[in-house]
Amino acid sequence: MISTKIKVKGFEINYFKIGNGPQKLLIFPGALGEVTNFRPLTENLDLEKYTIYIWDPPGYGFSRPPNRDFSPGFLYRDADCAIALMEALGIDKYSVLGWCNGGCTALIAASKAPDRVNKVVVWSCNAYVTDKELDFYETTRDVRGWPDARKLPLFEFYGEEYVSETWYGLIDAFRKILDDDDGDVCRGVLAEINAPTLILHGTEDGLIPVEHAVYLHNHIKGSTLEIFPNGKHLLHFMYPLKFVSIVDNFLSTQQ
């Protein structure tokens, strides 16, 4: 796995390159994401078939400094940055994959670069945010109360203070989206997505209810929906082989 930095839109953007196959995949991490979040994919996809790029948006992973900027339009800026990254790498055609918040960014990127994005895969991803969801997010504000398995790797990588500040910032940003934009996280771009899109979600996702996957499916033309009974937010870790098999079949099929 090769980690490299490249100057994109004024940022030193870090990305990892895995594999050397003809099909190019760009993976978008969720909040406070890092490369290990995608081990089920990097360990189980055929790396002679795919070249995988996992990028760190500004403020995440090794694309720091700067600290994360959650001012309005942050996901749209991330999408622009991702498109510019692939352009800087000389990659004209690629598929985008995104988990959670990264799924929103992947969908936005697909709407902005329809001539470049071949296919889209998103999982555990939300199109909007509701009062009820915000109420739940508020209960997670104190990162010290998170389960050890979730918080300790993040504290080790980022430091507790940065994890706390960034999580606060994300919740506040979603509150602003709810108040100012009627909760529209990426709802407004869905009709503009032309690439074949695969949506995966678990029925027991405690962070993002499965209704979001149904909404995405109903509003992205020609999309495919895969529901995992009893699946939770870490869908790809719960069912790595099934998950990767579905994704691989989707990416491999001519459409």
N, C-alpha and C positions, 0 to 999 in steps of 0.2 A: 504494500500500500504506500503510495507516494503522496506526500503532503507538500503543497506548493502555494506560494503567495503571488498574486498578480494585482497590479493597480487597475481598478475598475471604478469609474465614476468618482474618483477622488479618494477611494478607500483601498486599503491593502486587504484584498479578499483572499481568504484561505480556502483551498479546496483539496480534496483527496481524490486520487484517481486509482481505480481498482479494475483490473482486467484489461483486455485488449481486443475485444470483439468488435464486429462491424456496427452493431446496434448501440447507439449512445443513449445513456440514461442520465438525467440530472435529478438528484434527490434533494428535496427541500425539508430541512428539519423543523420540528415544532419548537415551542418555547424552550429556551435554555438547552437547545439541542446540541448533540455532539455526535461524532462519527459512530461511536459504539451503539447508538440507538438503532442502527441499521444492520447489525451483525447477521440477523436471519437472512437478509437479502444478499449481503456480500459473501456469506458462507455457503449459500445454497443456489444462487443463480450461476449459470454456466458462464464463466469469465472468458471463454473463447468465443462466446456468442455476443456477450455484452461488454461494453466499457462503461463503468459506473463512475459518475462524478458526484461526490457529496460535497456540497458547499456550505460554508458558514456565512450567513447573512451578517451585515455590520452589527457588532455588539454581541455576537454569539461565537462560541467556539474560539478559534484562533484568529478570527477577524476582529480583534480588539488590540489597542483602542480603535475607535471610540467606544464608549458605553452605548448600550442600546437606546435608540431614539424612538419613543412611542408617540410622537406627535402625529396629528391626523394625516392619514395616507401612508402610514408606515408599511403596510403590506404591499401597497402599490409601488412604493419605492424599492422594496425588496425584489418585486417582480422585474422592475426595470433593470436592477442591478444584476439579476440572474441572467436575463436576456443578453445584457452587455458582456457578462462573463463568458458565455458560450461564443459570442461574437469574437471576443478577444482571443479565445482559444482556437478560433477558425473552424468551429463546428456549426454547420449550416442546418442540419436536421437532427432532431433528438426528441426523445419522449421525456415527460416530466412526471415525477412521482413525489407525493407529499403526504406527510403524516400530521394530523391535528392542524395546528396553525399553518404548518408548511403546506398542507393541502390547499388551504385558502390561497396562499401565494402561488402555488402551482396552477390553480384554476385561473387566477388573474393573469399569470404569464401566458397561459394558453390563449386567453382572449386577446392579449396584446400582440402576440407573435404567431398568428395562425399559419403563416407561411413556413414557420420553422418547427413548430411542435407537431410531431407525428401522432402521439397518443398521450393520454393522461391517466394516471392512476392515483386516486386519493383514498385515504382511510382514516377513520375516526376524526372526521373533518366537519366543521360547522359552516353553514352559509350565513347565519345571522346569530344574534345574541338576544336573549329574552330577560325579562325581570327575574323570572324564576332561576335561570341559569346564573345571573349575576349574584343573586342571593346565595347560591351555593358557592360560587367563587370566593365570595367574601369570607366564608367559613374556612377557606384555605390560605388566607392572607399570611398568617403566622407560619412561616416555612419551618420553624423548629418543631411544629406539631405534625409535620408530614411523617409518613412511615420511613424508618431508617433506610430501607432499600431504595427509596426514591431520593431522599435528601442527602445521604452521606456521599454518594458518588458526585453529586452536584457541588456539595460543599468542598470536596477535595479538589474538584476541577476549577471551580469559579471562586470559591471562598463564600462563606455564609452571608457576608454583607452584600455582595453582588447578587447572589441568588435572591435575597430578600428584596433588594431595591428593584430588581428586574421584574420579579413577580408582582410587586406592588404596582409597578409601571404598567404592566400588561392589564391587570384588573382595572386600573384607572382608565386605560385606553378603551377597554371594552365598555366601561360605564359611559364614556364620552360618545362612543359609537351608538350606544342605546339612546342616549339623550339627544344627540345632534343629528343622527343619520337613521333614526327609526330602526336601530339594531342591525343595519346592513353591513355585514363583514365582507362578503363577496357576492352577495345576492344579485347585485346589479350587473355583473358581467356574465352570468350563466348563459343567457340567450346568445351571447357572442361566441361561445365555444363551439368550434366545428370539428375538432379532433375527436376521434373515438375515445370515450371516457369510461373507465371502470371505477366504481364506487364500492368500497368495502366497509362494513361496520358491524359491530357486535351489539346484540340486543341488551347486554348488561353494561354498556359503557356508562360509567358513573359521571364522567366529565362532560360528554357530549351525547345527548339522547339520540337514539336511532332515528327519530323523526327527521333529523338533519339529512341523513343519507337518502331517505325517501324524498325529501324536498329537492335535493340535488338531482336525483334521478328524474323527477318529474319536470325539472326545468333545464336540464342539459339534453338537447335533442340526441336521440339514438344512444343514450348512455346504457351501461350495463350495471346492474345492482347485485351484489353478493352480500347476503346477511348471514352472520355467524351466530347461531343460537348459543346463548351463554357467553358469547365473546365480550371481552372488556376493552378498555382503551388501548392496552398493549397487545392488540390483536395479533401482530406479526410475531410476537414472542410466545403467545399462548398456543398458536397453531402454525409454527414456522413452515413445515413442509406443505401443508394444505394451502397456506397463504401464498407461498412462493410458486406453487404449482399453478394456482389460479392466475397469478400475475404473469407468469411466464407464458402460459397458454394465450392470454389476452395479447401480450406484446408480440407473440409469434404469429398470430393469425392475421392473414391478409384481410383488410376490410375496405 
